[in-house]
């Protein structure tokens, strides 16, 4: 979404093109008025966009008096963008046209490892997706890939996954795939998905929580998404929170993620069933453990399985205590809970709200509303696709 320029801001070609994306049918006088730019300047930019085939004329506006202005619209087939959202044991790959219309989304089995084999498999899945899309590969403008952990999007480096590479992962993938590549932390990309298509409206101070297999967060302060010096902000899952001696995948012990995450829910569910607790999942856990998944637990919660609901409530309370600290610290106007566990609905939200009320200052709590994402775990693929286009537009001269 483009913000209207003020008189002291120079309008670039990408600003006008982005405005066309946000507003499908525009005339030159309308653009000049809304962006506070002279008609000759807008005319020059529109002609340049026409010559580059980004936009085209769709005729004149019928009006009562005066000369009818010509309407222009974006050319959706000028190019396509691919988003890749890497999850715990699968990936979601999506394709959008230049207008932002989703053309294709596929879920594919994939387990990410910090190995050359896993990297090559990722490339093969993306290449096969491009072939199946029937899109001329020369029209693929760029590919955005979401990776969990510590990601430096500016340098194109992942310090958590594929960290064995000597060169930036973005450069390696660009060489292997033959398309421009950008990367982003998965939670921050989900946050961008919420901004583009989710429940976020005009709020400027926001905490986004990604409660999936792991636990991550993203922040917006005064309208700006916080990335930190190297892009590593938002590692909520690695707050020291428990004296539990459980080893986190980061190599440290006591991280919040060890007890507040989908992986923690999965682990404790198995532990409790093996101790003799009853659940509709008992038979599968005992007799078919290799095929037991987090998805089974989410479904069981929504089927009102008592054990799984109790475990989810415990996670909600522990998470609520940490979000309460963030509310007291940052005084946000909105907290959004996303990720796969957001699909448990009120089984997560109600105990979370009660905990926030208990552990936050009343005056601060009143400023903050909390919502479950309406995109749930779809936010990542939406964010990836739109970030691919956004990054391209920023570099357009």
N, C-alpha and C positions, 0 to 999 in steps of 0.2 A: 504494500500500500504506500503510495507516494504522498508526501505532505506538500501542501501548497507552499511555493517559494515566496520569500519576501523580496522586497525591492532591491535589497543589497546582496542577494544571492544570485550567482550566475547560473543560468539554466543550461544544462548540457543535453546532448542528443539522447543519452540514455534516460534522462528525466522525462522527455517527451514520449519516448517509446514506452516507458513504464506507465505513463499516464494513459496511453492508448490501451495497455493491457488491463488497467483498472476500469476503464470506461470504453466499452466496445464501439460506440459510434460517436465520433467527434467532428466538429468543424473547426477551421482555423480560428475564427473569431472567438469560439468558446474556449479553445485552448489558451489563447492570448489573455482572455479575461481571467480564467481560473488560475493560471500560472503567473499572471502579472508580467507578461512579456509582450513586446511590440509585435504587431501583426507581420511586418516584414521579416522579423527574426523567426517567428513560428513558421511562416511560409517557406523560408529557406530550409528549416529543419524538416518540415513535412516533405518537401521535394526530395531531400536527401534520403529520407526513409522510404519514399516511393521508389527511388532509383535503386535502393538496396533490397527492394522487394519485401520489406518488413510490413508495410501497410499498402492499402489500395483504396481507390475511390469506389463508393457504393451509390453514387448519385447525389442529387440535390434535395434539400429540405423544402417541402411545400409550405409556403407561408403567404399570408395575405398581401403584404406590401414589400416593395424593395426587391433587390436581387437575391434570389435564394442561394445560401451558401452550400458548398459541397461537403458531403459527409465522407469521412474516411474510417476505416476499421483495420484491425490487425490481421495479418496473414497467418493463420494458425499452422500452415504447412511449410513455413519457411525453415523450421527446424524443430528438433525434439530434444527432450531432456530425460535422463534416466536417474532414478533414485534407488539406492541400495541400502536397506535397513537390516543390519546383522543382529539377529537375536541369539538366544542361548543355544538352541539346537535347530535353527532354521533361518533362512533369510527371506525377506520380502523384496521383490524387485518391481519397480513401477516405471511407467513411461507416460509423460505428458507432452502435449503439443505446445506450440509457442504461446497459445492463449491460456494454457493452464488446464485444459481439459484432460482428464485421465483417460488414456487410451488402453492401458493394459496393466494389470497387477498379477503377479504370480508368487505363491508361497512355495519355497523349495527346501528340501531337507539339506541341512548343512551344519556341521559342528566346527566352530572356529577354534583353531589351535595356533600357537605361536611357532608355526613350522612352514617350510617351503611347500610341502604337500598341500597344506590347507590354503595357502595363497594361490597355488595353481588351480585348485578346485574352485576357488572363488572366481578366478578369471574365466574358467570354463563355463560356469553357471551364467555369468554375465554375457559371454559371447553367444551361448545358446539362446538366451533370452532375446538378444538383438536379432538373431536369425528367425526366431519364431514370431517376432513382431511384424515381419514383412516390411519393415521400414528400411529404405536405402540407408546403409550405414554412414554414408557421407553426410546425411542430414542429422545425425546425432551430434549435437553441439557440445554437450558436456555431461559428465557422470558425477554424481555426488554420493559418497559412501559414508554411512554412519558406523562408527567404531566405538565400542565401550572403552572406558578407562581414560588415561591421560593422553589427550590428543591436542597437538598444536596445529590448528587449521591453517595458520599463516605460513608455516614452514612445511606443511604437509607431512608431519611426522607423528607416528603413533608410538608412544613409549610403553604401551601395555601389550598390544597385539602386533605381530610382525616386527617386533623390536630388534630382531636379529639382522635386519637389513642394514647395509652400510649407507644406502641412499634413502631419501625420503620415500615413504610408501606411495605417495601421490605420483612421484616421478617413475617409480617402478611399474605401477599399474598403468600409467599413461603409455609407457613403452610396450607393455604386454598387450594392452587393449587397443591402442591406436586412437584414443580419444582423450581430451582434456579431463583431468580428474581433480576433484576437490574432496577433502575429508572433513568430518566434524564429529565431535563427541556425540554419542547417540542420544543422551538426555537433552542436550541443548538443541539438537535437531528436532526432537519431539516438541520442545518448547516452541520452536519456530513454526512447527506444524499447527500448534494450538493458536499461535498468533495469526497465521494465514486463514485457517478454516475452523478453528475450534471455538471454545466458549469465551475467549478473551476479547473484550470489546475496546474500550478506551482507557482501561486501567494502565497506570504507568509504574506502579510499584508492586511487583508480583513475585511470588515464590512458586516454582513449579517442581513437583515431586514425581519422579519416575519410580514407581514401585512395581518392579518386574522381577526377573530372576535375581537381579542385584538391586541396589538402591542408589539413585542419583538425584541431583537437583540442578535447577537452573534459576537464575535470578534476573529480574529487570528492576533497575533503580532509576527513577526519574525518566522513564521512557527508553533507557539504554540497556541492552542485554549485557550483563557482566561476563567477561571472559577471563579476566586476570592477565597477568603479564605474559604468560606462555600458553594461555588457553585452558588452564587446568582448574578453573574455579568450579564450584558445585559438587565437590567430592563429599557430600553429606554421608554417604555410606561408610566412609572411613574416619568419621568422628570416633574418638575413643569413648565408649559408652558403657562397657561391661567388663567386669573382672571374671570372665568366663573361661579364659584360656583356649577358646575356640580359634583355630587358625583361619584367618581370612585369606582369600586368594591373593591379596596384596602382599602377603608374607608376614603381616603383623597380627597381633591377638587383641581381642576385645573390641573390634570395630563394630559400629552400629549395624552394619550389613549382616553380621553373623547371627543376629537375632531378629532383624527387621528386613525381610526380603522374601522373594519367592523361594530362593534356595533354602532359607531358614525354615519357611513353612513346609517345604518338601521334606527336609531332614527331620523336623520334629514330628511330622505326621507319621513317618515311617517308625520313628522311635516309640511313639505312643502306641501305635498298633502292635508293634512287637512286644510291648509291655503288657498287652492284653486288653487295651481300650477297644471298644466296639465302634465300627464305622461301616458304612456301605462300601468302603474301599478295602476293608480287611482282607477279603479273599484275594483281591488283585495284588495287594502288597505282599502277602505271604506266598501266594502261588505263582505270581507272574511279575516279580519285581523289576525285571528288565524293561517291561513295557509300561511301567507306572510313571506318570508324568505330572508336572505341575498343573496341566490342563485338567487332569482328573480331579484334583483337589478343588479347583475353581468351580467345576461342574457340581461337585459334591456339596460345596457351600451353598450354591444356588438351588440345590435340592433339599436344603435344610438339614444336612448331616450335622448332628450335634457336636461331634468331636472337631470337625473341620471348622465349624463356626467359632468354637471356643479358641482354637489356635489362631484364627484370623483376628479375633477380638484382642488377644494378647499382643499380637503384632501392632494392631491399631493403637493400643494404649502406649506401647513403647515408642512408636513413631510420633504419637501426639505430644509426648513430653519433649521431644527434640524440636518439633515444629513450634511448640510453645516458646522455646528459647529463641528461635529465629524471629517469631512475632515480636517478642519483647525487645529484641535487638534491632530489627529493621522496620517495624511498624508498617507492614505491607497493607495494601487495600484488597488484595486477592491472593488466595492460595488455591492452586489447582493440583489435584491428585490424579495422575495418569499412570499408564503402564497396565500390564495384564491383570494385576490384582485389583485395579479400579473396577473391573467387571463384576466384583463381588458386591458392588452397590452399597446399600445401607449397612451390611454386615461389617464393612470397613468404615463407612462414614460416620455412623451414629456413635460408636465408642470413641472415635477420633475427636469428634466435636465435644463430647463430654470431657475428655482429657484436656483439650485446649481451654475449655472454660475453667477447669480446675487449676491449671498451671500458668495462665497468662494474666497480666494486669488487666483489670476490667476496662479501663479507659482505652488501652491499646487494642484489646480484643474487639471492642465495638467498631473499630475501623476496618476490621478484616473479615471478609466473607470467604467461605471455603466451598469449593465446588469439585465434584468429580468430573473428569474430562469426558466430554461427549464423543471424543475420538478414541478413547481408551488406548490400546496398543496400535491403533492405526495411525497415530500422530507421527510416528517415526518415518513411515514411507511418504506421507504427505509432506513432512518437513524436508526430507531428502530431495524429493522432486522439485519443490519450490526453491530450495536453496541452490540447486544446480542452475536454475534459471536466474535467480537473484545474483549469484556470483558472476554469471556471464554478463548480465546487464550492467553491473558495476564497472566492468572492464571495457565496456563499449565506448568507443570514441566517436 
